[in-house]
Amino acid sequence: MMKENVFDVLIYLFENYMDGEIDPAPDPDVIRTELLEAGFPQPEINKAFDWLESLTERHAIKSVSSPAFRVFCEQEMAKLDAECRGLLLFLEQSGILTPESRELVIDRVMAFNEESISLENLKWVVLMVLFSQPDEEIAFARMETLVYETLPTYLH
């Protein structure tokens, strides 16, 4: 059996609860039970709920008034390979991510206990961050297209 991780739980939650027309405030205990019945391990379920909770608790990051260049620290570079960093740059240059939402994505990626993050999982994190932010419906819709379809070939 494949090793289930926090990403698997988050993607399951997103696809089944956050992105649908289901009850807007489902009971967390019911969701936890459903996740256990679906075969997700309890520790991973708890980590996913903690991750989501801290996402909704994030305070707004101060707006950047002039163009800024993002320099990644050593830990960020270890977790986000060149392809992932390139995706973040592409998303910011295309207007899907703002400097503020990019920082929130990086913060949420760094919260994972994984050594590195795959490009596919990074796309999901971006989608979840945009979904959680007010007034990001257009950026969310554009990112959703990238997640559910494919990235332009010049990114590969």
C-alpha positions in Angstrom: 0.0 0.0 0.0 1.2 3.5 -0.8 2.4 5.5 2.2 -0.3 8.1 2.8 1.0 11.5 3.8 -0.3 14.9 4.8 -0.5 15.9 1.2 -2.8 13.0 0.4 -5.1 14.0 3.3 -5.1 17.7 2.2 -5.9 16.9 -1.4 -8.7 14.5 -0.4 -10.1 17.2 1.9 -9.8 19.9 -0.8 -11.4 17.8 -3.5 -14.3 16.6 -1.3 -15.0 19.5 1.0 -13.3 22.8 0.1 -13.8 23.0 -3.6 -17.4 21.6 -3.8 -20.9 22.6 -3.2 -21.2 20.5 -0.1 -22.2 21.8 3.3 -20.1 24.9 3.8 -19.3 24.0 7.5 -19.1 20.2 7.7 -18.5 18.8 11.2 -14.8 18.2 11.7 -15.4 15.0 13.7 -17.5 13.6 10.8 -14.7 14.4 8.4 -12.1 12.9 10.6 -14.1 9.7 10.9 -14.6 9.6 7.1 -10.8 10.1 6.6 -10.1 7.2 9.0 -12.6 5.0 7.1 -10.9 6.0 3.8 -7.7 4.6 5.2 -5.8 7.7 6.2 -3.6 7.3 9.4 -4.7 9.3 12.4 -1.4 11.2 12.8 -1.5 12.4 9.2 -5.2 13.5 9.6 -4.2 15.5 12.7 -1.3 17.1 10.8 -3.5 18.0 7.9 -6.1 19.7 10.2 -3.3 21.6 12.0 -1.9 22.7 8.7 -5.3 24.0 7.5 -6.0 25.7 10.8 -2.8 27.6 10.6 -3.6 28.6 7.0 -6.8 30.2 8.1 -5.1 31.9 11.0 -2.5 33.6 8.9 -2.3 37.3 9.2 -2.1 39.4 6.1 1.5 39.9 5.0 2.4 43.5 4.4 2.0 44.6 0.8 5.2 45.2 -1.2 5.0 48.7 -2.8 7.9 48.3 -5.3 9.0 45.4 -7.4 11.0 43.0 -5.2 13.2 40.0 -6.0 12.7 37.0 -3.8 15.9 35.3 -2.5 15.4 31.8 -1.1 17.2 30.8 2.0 19.1 27.5 2.2 16.2 25.6 3.9 13.8 26.9 1.3 16.1 25.9 -1.6 16.4 22.4 -0.1 12.7 21.9 0.1 11.8 23.7 -3.2 14.0 22.5 -6.1 14.7 24.7 -9.1 11.5 23.6 -10.9 9.3 24.5 -7.9 11.0 27.9 -7.5 10.5 28.4 -11.2 6.8 27.7 -10.9 6.5 30.2 -8.1 8.3 32.8 -10.2 6.1 32.0 -13.2 2.9 32.2 -11.1 3.9 35.6 -9.7 4.9 37.0 -13.1 1.6 35.8 -14.6 -0.3 37.6 -11.8 -1.7 34.4 -10.2 0.4 34.9 -7.1 1.0 38.3 -5.5 4.2 38.7 -3.4 2.0 38.3 -0.3 0.4 35.1 -1.5 3.8 33.8 -2.6 5.1 34.3 0.9 2.1 32.5 2.3 2.7 29.6 0.0 6.3 29.4 1.0 5.4 29.6 4.7 2.9 26.7 4.2 5.4 24.6 2.3 8.0 25.1 5.0 5.4 23.9 7.6 5.5 20.4 6.1 7.8 17.8 7.6 8.9 16.6 4.1 12.5 17.0 3.0 11.4 18.3 -0.3 8.1 19.0 -2.1 7.1 17.8 -5.5 6.0 20.2 -8.2 2.5 18.5 -8.2 2.2 19.0 -4.4 3.4 22.6 -4.7 0.6 23.3 -7.2 -1.9 21.9 -4.6 -0.5 24.1 -1.9 -0.9 27.2 -4.1 -4.4 26.2 -4.9 -5.3 25.8 -1.2 -3.7 29.1 -0.3 -5.5 31.0 -3.0 -8.8 29.3 -2.0 -8.3 30.4 1.6 -7.7 34.1 0.7 -10.5 36.7 0.2 -10.7 38.3 -3.2 -8.5 35.7 -4.9 -11.3 34.1 -7.0 -9.8 34.9 -10.4 -6.3 33.8 -9.4 -7.8 30.6 -7.8 -9.7 29.8 -11.1 -6.5 30.3 -13.1 -4.5 28.1 -10.7 -7.2 25.5 -10.7 -6.8 25.2 -14.5 -3.1 24.6 -14.0 -3.6 21.9 -11.4 -6.3 20.0 -13.2 -4.8 20.4 -16.6 -1.2 20.8 -17.5 1.4 23.5 -17.3 2.6 25.2 -20.4 5.3 23.2 -22.1 7.9 25.9 -21.8 8.0 25.3 -18.0 9.2 21.7 -18.3 
